[in-house]
Amino acid sequence: MKNIGEIRDLCTGCGTCAAMCPREIIEMNVNRKKGIYEPIIVGECDECGVCIKVCPGVSVDFRELNREIFGYEGEDMLLGNHEACYVAHSTDEKLRYNASSGGMVTQILIHLIDKGIVDGALVTRMNPEKPLEPEPFIARTPEDIIEAAGSKYCPVPANIALREILREPGKYAVVGLPCHIQGIRKAEMINRKLRERIVYHLGIVCNHTPSFMATEFLLKRLGVRREEVTGIRYRGDGWPGSLKVETVSGDILLLPEYWGSGFGQLFKPSRCRRCCDHMAELSDMSFADPWLREFEGEKKGKTLIVLRKGLGILDELKDEGLCQLQPLEPDKVLTSQLYNIYMKKKIYMIDNELYKGRFPRIDFIDRLISLFEPEKLKIPEKLMLKYVILYSILVSLKARRDFLR
Ligand SMILES: Cc1cc2nc3c(=O)[nH]c(=O)nc-3n(C[C@H](O)[C@H](O)[C@H](O)COP(=O)(O)OP(=O)(O)OC[C@H]3O[C@@H](n4cnc5c(N)ncnc54)[C@H](O)[C@@H]3O)c2cc1C
């Protein structure tokens, strides 16, 4: 591959190439047919190869990156390297209510900025001018951080904001999905400025990013045209939260717990179906929802945290009364994400050469399960729900047998 213009279906849309191109000739554009971001080359390329070197879409060497980041290769094949796991929430009730889970990502970033530990944080808000487009940016105040709270269930080229980190000296935190963090780590391998300036990597656990078609589908369900939208929040207002759409006529429309239905699977980009990293294994800390029976009645929200590199920040937050923090067994974390981890570590890894690392052994039954993926079969619409439930039960049983001690 001579440059990123030839990447096609391998692109994760992360934006790392656009930020790192020495000639600044790569732009991230929305492919309207697929509803995802793709890089395009807008100038003369000298084929220096940087865009391919930093691309997490073409390959990721987890062995090498784990050695670089943690000093040793990945030991836990399912959760990635970790020191401890927690369930936590911010003690700021408003912040917690407006965030996706327990507001821990937002709370940690505010603390880092307030204490002067970082000068800014790479986060993503929805663009105030174009409300259906995400806007990655470097937040430098607690107000900016709060504006960016909440999960964006649409494609986000977050890493284009690395440009500002390269331009402006200082210390930074970054927040990203697993593919964003992989891109950042690969870029740090070849760029000293990034390596020195980025001191916190906060990873958002991710099953997949729904394409823009998913948002279009939801707007249709709400009976709203895209031109009418003045604001969108994919989650918030407690846990698990609602989709909230504001329109020019001043209406506020809510769709509660829409994403829990698994509908996003229908809008999964093809590259997400080849991803092995659900848990953001290359981050310093990963953040997720606690999908566990004991939290079923939860209304305010809690964040599940996998602490990979002990930077002391969680204890600081707890000591200052900024969060409630309880240790959690790693097996509980695994249980809460079991289905997705099984799919990514086994089913999506069948005949997949994109990653180097340690993976669980794929057996005959895994291969059989892969043949019956709902997306691969032509199932009549009226039977789809029953089929998906049956398939999920099968996957969960196999995953429990293989992964839980
Ligand atoms: C696309 C996507 C898929 C997810 N899949 C799962 C899953 O399968 N299982 C699970 O348990 N959890 C999943 N999550 C994580 C979960 O929704 C919460 O983000 C996580 O629990 C942290 O919650 P919080 O309240 O601590 O974060 P908050 O305090 O709400 O902060 C969230 C931070 O993430 C940043 N952010 C939001 N969306 C994006 C994005 N698309 N790209 C880059 N940065 C972003 C925001 O800028 C903000 O700083 C997913 C999140 C996303 C965005």
The ligand as a Gaussian input file, in Angstrom:
#p B3LYP/6-31G(d) Opt

LIG

0 1
 C      -19.368000       3.822000      20.254000
 C      -19.355000       3.349000      21.680000
 C      -19.557000       1.987000      21.962000
 C      -19.548000       1.543000      23.291000
 N      -19.720000       0.198000      23.555000
 C      -19.737000      -0.241000      24.826000
 C      -19.956000      -1.628000      25.133000
 O      -20.115000      -2.456000      24.230000
 N      -19.968000      -2.016000      26.436000
 C      -19.804000      -1.115000      27.455000
 O      -19.856000      -1.517000      28.615000
 N      -19.564000       0.201000      27.205000
 C      -19.537000       0.648000      25.933000
 N      -19.304000       1.988000      25.671000
 C      -18.844000       2.853000      26.787000
 C      -19.933000       3.564000      27.577000
 O      -20.952000       4.021000      26.723000
 C      -19.348000       4.779000      28.337000
 O      -18.680000       5.615000      27.422000
 C      -18.357000       4.423000      29.403000
 O      -18.990000       3.580000      30.320000
 C      -17.830000       5.681000      30.153000
 O      -18.863000       6.282000      30.829000
 P      -18.640000       7.626000      31.689000
 O      -19.983000       8.053000      32.210000
 O      -17.552000       7.395000      32.687000
 O      -18.127000       8.621000      30.552000
 P      -18.493000      10.178000      30.349000
 O      -18.157000      10.905000      31.594000
 O      -19.858000      10.289000      29.787000
 O      -17.408000      10.584000      29.249000
 C      -17.366000       9.975000      27.986000
 C      -16.133000      10.489000      27.258000
 O      -15.965000       9.743000      26.072000
 C      -15.766000      10.618000      24.954000
 N      -16.449000       9.998000      23.816000
 C      -17.759000       9.737000      23.717000
 N      -18.055000       9.111000      22.576000
 C      -16.899000       8.980000      21.919000
 C      -16.555000       8.400000      20.672000
 N      -17.470000       7.830000      19.873000
 N      -15.267000       8.453000      20.286000
 C      -14.327000       9.011000      21.079000
 N      -14.597000       9.559000      22.283000
 C      -15.868000       9.538000      22.698000
 C      -16.413000      11.921000      25.360000
 O      -15.782000      13.011000      24.726000
 C      -16.221000      11.942000      26.871000
 O      -15.024000      12.574000      27.219000
 C      -19.341000       2.466000      24.346000
 C      -19.163000       3.827000      24.046000
 C      -19.167000       4.276000      22.740000
 C      -18.956000       5.737000      22.450000

